Amino acid sequence: MHVIVLGTGVTGISTAWYLRRAGHEVTVIDRQPAAGLETSFANGGQISVSHAEPWANPGAPLKVLKWLMKEDAPLLFRLRADLAQWRWGLQFLRECTPGRTAHNIRNIVKLGLYSREQLRELRGQLGLQYDQRTQGILHFYTSEAEYEAAQEPARIMREQGCELDMKTPDECVAIEPALAQCRQQIVGGSMTPSDESGDAHRFTQALAARCVEAGVRFVYDTRILGLEGSRESGISRVICADANGVVQRLAADRFVLCMGSFSRGLARELGIHLNIYPAKGYSVTLPVISPEHSYQVSLTDDEYKLVFSRLGDRLRIAGTAELNGYSTELNLTRCEAIVRRTRELFPAMTDGRGAQFWTGLRPATPSNLPYIGASHVPNVYLNTGHGTLGWTHACGSAAAIADIVSGRRPVLDYAFTAATQEQLEDGELRYA
């Protein structure tokens, strides 16, 4: 079949690779001049199966209220006259029950484990290099209450096969000596030795180059204007315009939506209602100026919801989420808060000079579960809504959607989307 993939982030490029490997003719369309230039450009860098507790959990509602008016809050809702934001927020609250949280953790872990396995296989086959590190991820806590609250999610993750061990403060420092600079603040931690880190942008561009070698066609600098077809019979063409404004119509047999936060708008044209809202994330990239005091192991700071990855001679610190529409304007207060926290934890590592700030729109669902699978439009498929875990889940969700498009049952046990009679009646996609 000929399959058109819409989007060239890490999810779209991975999808193109696995579809091509399955034997399909593949075309990829994106408005950018190259792959991985938006949400995949400067993210936190973690392949974190252990980062499976969703934002929506029993403790979240009180935290959101506490953070509501704080400009530098880890999760900031900027309330707007935006029906999509309110709809997302209400569903977020529904996902905060213990039962829903446990269900979501199980699915996030299953997808993460499968995806990490696929990434390792792909890296071995293609010899990809992207500043990867396979030293695990150490999650540290500076709050006794948060450390105690982490015990139950950790138990659920271990039940699903995630290797996750709780650690004392001294054990945390033994794993990553740079934490000696903030030893007195740490109350405990958890270590996932099988997790990894790496530069998602470098990976995306390297895999895109391999896609070209394998015969995938890329249509860059091209805006998607609309779709031709119907909900009943399916889509026949994508209407798009190149950088010069020349309009063309590209036909295919199947279409896979991988447009991140912008998937919702295009899907709505087909009556597919995706509960995705952009969560603006921030990152800071710092040069390594003091190697002996810089971390080597990828870290997660629970209290401030920040992740730390070592990318060669660069230090990447990323996190926070701001729900404030589609603006990608940098908020300097939030950028400086990341630098300030980094200097509090690692005072001998950096003076904050040379910081490169970046922001991107992460396509968040209220549950943190991405939409992967068939839609109720016959030849339209979904691989979108990965939120903060797009890099972690890219290869696994791509392998699974390639199976689904090819008519095969994925080996992954996951809550895939599927068209049911109920969905056809109310136009709403639900997890199967």
Phi, psi and omega in degrees: 000160171261124182240131174258128176256128181259105179121137182237034168284187182299327178289315181294317180293319177297319178299316179300318181298311184290327175293319179294320178297331178281356174103006182272154168282131188231133172238138180239133182240137176204150180283343181276162180279353180201175184280150170068035185257003178244250186297333181275001191286312186217050181281187187292341174086002184268139165260087197244084173301327183287348180271057191257352176283120184290161174304321179279103178214170186304332181272354187291316185305316180294322179296317180299317178297319180295324184272354193306320184255009181266119184297331183254022182295146177301320177234113186240115171270117170261100187296130184230163172279069188224107183302322181297321179294316181293320178297317178298314182297320179295318177292326175303314179297322178295331181280357185275001179288155179303320181294315179292321179299315180297318178300315182291320178300315181301315181290322179295319179293315179303313180294320180295316180297315180296318183293319179297321177296317179295320179298315181297319179296317180295317180298318179294320181291319188258350181065036183291141178236126183208040182058038183286148174226138184241042183263005181089180177232129178254120180259119182244151185240139176244013178228126178300318182297317180292324178295318178293320180294338182281348186294316182292312174304322179296322178297316180297319179297317179296323177301328182272002175102007177278122179284106186217117184243131177286144185230150173280165177304318180293324177294324177299315180293325178295324179288316179229097183303335180298337179289351175301335180293339180230025183308321185292342180271339188277130178254348180168179180197180174219142183239131173244093188294341182270351178288166186222179172211164180171169183276108182297325180295313179298320178299313183299316181289324178295318180289325176299320178297320177292326176298317178300315179299328182275356176104008176287137178263131178249133177242092183268174179052038186227121180272138177273120184264331182174186183229143175257133180139196182215165177297327186280315186261346180101178182265139178254325184213154169257129177265125183215165181228135180278183185299338179267003180085008179283123183271136175222160179240117183254123184262152176200172178272325182225154180225134180240124183269113181228045188260020175056227183297340182269002178294324186300316183295317180291320180297326182298330177301334183260006183078016177264116185260102180261125180274071179243136177223142182290127173252104184291120178252154182240151172217155175233132176245124183242147174285150173281112180248348179220081185305324183291341180251004183265145181289150174249321181278140177292138188234156172229125178263106187297316187298319183258003178054046179246147175242147183235124178230145176261117180244084183064240179264022179239149174249120180253124176236126186216159176156199185064157178218131180235117179265099189209043179077205190257011179289137175249020178293134180290132172260107187298328179299317181289324176297313182294330178296323178294315179296318181298315179295321179298317180290329176295318182283320186232068185297333181270355186274320186210152171255005178086352181284150181080013182291134173250120182263147180208152173220148179214158183263109179273129184281094188266138167257157181300329183268348189074004176269126177285158172277115177228122176139200183278149170259180178277359170272126194312319185243024178247129183238157186240135170212079191203167178086032186278353175058230183280356187243027180299318179292319179297320189258002189300306186291321180292316180291327178292317178297320181291316182291329176296321175298314183296315178298326181279359179084016179255152176278125180297148176286341181287130174270103188211159180279071181293153173285150179205150179276118176243169180301320179299319180293320180297327183284321184250002176067024183242128175278134174232163177287140182292000000 
